[in-house]
């Protein structure tokens, strides 16, 4: 069996006094994501290591947080290096698909027309492409655990807004570059907003805050403004 990824394709670096960052150097974006999430899963499977206080995988890197009173950078780096060399295990947590209702355009998606103009498409074609196929969640983003997704099959990347908005509501569905996101909580933001979901994506009053996890897929389903109240406040994920 092969290891998770040859060690030469990783870089380990200390981050402050209580974390180590692992970065994949694979030239392939999907391999980078698979590699760091495989190491994260191997760390998580240990379960009994009280010295490790946080495991945060992203697109191509993994932050391992630890209790600096209980262990050291050297020990954590050695642990991660051992896990890299372990045989890669198939995931026992299969990808799940979630349907996310979205009202596109108008007050719900104030940047839809601008995105369409940039892409030389009609607004309806932007909506069709955004909702045509499931998009894979890659990691949680800020603020508040926003699901960060692969972007739809637009013909070119979408630029961020020249002037960020001081307030973007929770549930805003936005795109930028070749990525997509659903806002988890109200916050300033510079990503173009093309729609909004009435679902509650993250609930700070519950544990866990969200049941979404990297690798899940999201299928956006267009709805009308009249249907908003049917889904408003319903927790999904």
N, C-alpha and C positions, 0 to 999 in steps of 0.2 A: 504493500500500500504506500502511496505517496504521502509526504507530509503536507500540512496545510498550505504551505508555500515555501519555496527555498529561502533560507535565511538571508541570502544576499539581496533579496528583493524587498527587504524591510529596513527601516531606520528606527532606532530607539533613542529617545531624548528625554532628559529630565524636564519636568515642568513645575517650577516652584519647589516648595519643600515637601510636597505630599502628592505628587503625581508623576506618571511616566507616560509619554505619548509614543505610540507605535504608528508608523506611517508606511503604507505599501507603496513600492516604487514600480509595480507592474505597469507596463505601457497600456494595458487594457482596462478601461474604466470598470467594466463588470467584474473582472478578476480582482481589482483593488477592493471593490465593495465586498465580494464574496470572501476574500482573504481576511479582512479585518473583522468581519462579522463571525467568521469561523473561530478566530481567536477569542472574540468576546463570548461566544457560546461555550467554548472550552473553559474559560474563566468562570462563567456563570454556573457551569455544571459542578464546579468544585463545591460551592455552597457553604462550606464550613470554614472558609478562610476569613476570619473576622478582621484581619489586617487590611483586606481590600474593602474599601468603603463605597466605591463607585466604578461602574463599567459603562463607558459612553462611546459607542461606535458611531462613526459618521460615514461619509462617502468613501474616504480613503484612509482614514486614521482612526485610532482607538485611544481614548484617554483612560488610563487606569489610575484611579484615586486610591490613596491608602492612608492609614493612620500612622503618621510619622513617629509617634511614640511607641508603636508596636513593631515596626519594620523599617527597612531602608530602601533607598533607590536601587542599590545594588541587588538586594534580594528580589525586588519586584521585577527588575530587568531580567534576572536569571530565571524567574518563574515564567515570564512571557516568552523568553527564548526557548525554554523547554516545551512550552505549549505549541510554539511554531513548528517544532520538529515532530509533534505527535501525528499519527495518521489522521487525515481529515475524516470526520464522522458525518454521515448524512443527517440532515436536520430532522428532528422528530416533531418539529412544530411547523406544519404545513402552512403555505400561504393561504390566506383567506381573502375573499373578495367582498367589499362593502359597496353598496349603492348609495351615492350621495346626491340627494335632490338639490338642484341649483336653479335659482332665478337669475337669468342672464340679462345684462344690459340695464339701461335706465338708472334709477337711483340705486339699484342693487349692484350694477356693474358699470360704474361711470367711465371706465377706460376702454370699454369694449370697442367703441367706434375708432378710437385712436389706435388700438392694437390691430384692428382690421385694416385701417389705412396703411399702417407700417408694413403689414404682410401682403398688401395689395389683394385683399380678400374682402368679401362681404361679411358683415357681422354674423349672418346666419351660417356662413361657411366656417368662421372661427368657432362658433358654438358647435357645429357638427364635428369638427376635428377634435375639439376639447373633450367631447363626450363620446367619441367613436370607439374608443378601446380603453380597457383598464390601464391605469397608470400605477406603477410600482412605488410604494413608499420606501425611501432609502434611509431616513433617519428622522429624529425629532429636531425641530429648530426652535429658535427663540422668536418672540417671547412665549413662555407658557406651554411649550410642548407642541408646537405647530407641526403637523405632518408635512414633511418635505418629500416631494414626489418627482419622478421623471416627468418631463414635459410632454405635451401632445406633439403630434407629427406636423408641426408648423413648418412652412418652407424655409424659415430663417429664424435666428434667435430674436427674442423680444427685448428691447432695451428697457431699463428702469425709467421711471418718471424723472424728468429734469428737476422738478421740485417735489420732494416727498410730501405726503399728506400728514398733517399733525394728528389725525385720528382715522384709523381704519378699524371697522367693527369686527367683533368676533364672528367667525363664519365666512369672512370675505374669501373669495376664491380668486387667486392672483397667479400671474405668470411672469417670468423674467428669465432671460437667457434661454436655456432649454430645460427649465425646471418649472414646477408648479407647487403651490402651497395652499393650505387652508388656514386662515388665521385662527388661533386658539383663544385669543383674548384681545380686547381693544388695545391698540397701540399705534404709534406713528409707523408709517411704512412708505417705501418708495416703489414697491412692485405694482404694476398696472393691475387694477381690480376689474375683472370681467363679469363677476357674478357674486352671489352670496348664497350660502346654504342656511336654512332655518334650524338645522340640527345643532345640538350641543356637542362640540367636538371634544372638549376637555372640561371636566367638572372638578374644580378644586376642592369641593366638599366631599369627594369620594376617594377611596383607595382601592385600586389604582386610579389615577386621574383619567386615564384612557386605557382601553384594552387594545388599541391599535399597536402594531409592532412592525418594525422594519421587515420588508418582504411581502407584507399585505398589499393587495391591489385595490384601487378605488375606481369605480365606474361612475362617472358623473351623469346624472339624469336630468335633463331640462324639465322644469316645471314652470307654471305661470304664477304671477304674483297672487292670483286668487287662491292658489293652492298652498300658499305660505303657511297659513294657520294650521293646516293639517299636520305639518311636521314641526312646527315651532316648539323649541325647547326639548324635543325628543333627544335622548342621549343615543349616540351611535358610536360604537367602539368602546 
